[in-house]
Amino acid sequence: MQVHALLGDGPDLFWHLVLGLDRQKVLTIADRLKTDYDESMRQSSHTTTDIIEEMPQEWKVPAEIVSEKLRQLFDGQWAAAVWENFMECLNENIG
């Protein structure tokens, strides 16, 4: 199926990612992006205490709940599943 048929003519994430690129080029870019993604997740996982400390008190969100959610967010399995989902969507939308 053609990219245009899947995405239509409007702006959308995959439209911008794949417009005018062949499949191999998109996959090469994705490989480089994966390195950046992994590094960003690793660095961000070390900032959870800062995130909690900077959270506005007026939000009235218990720090232990945020801490647990951040732990889940930076969990290696979850991060891997997010990347896998992204790649599945990308593969389904490139020609």
Summary of the structure (lengths in Angstrom):
residues: 95
radius of gyration: 17.7
end to end distance: 7.1
largest distance: 50.3
contacts: 206
relative contact order: 0.16
helix: 77%
strand: 0%
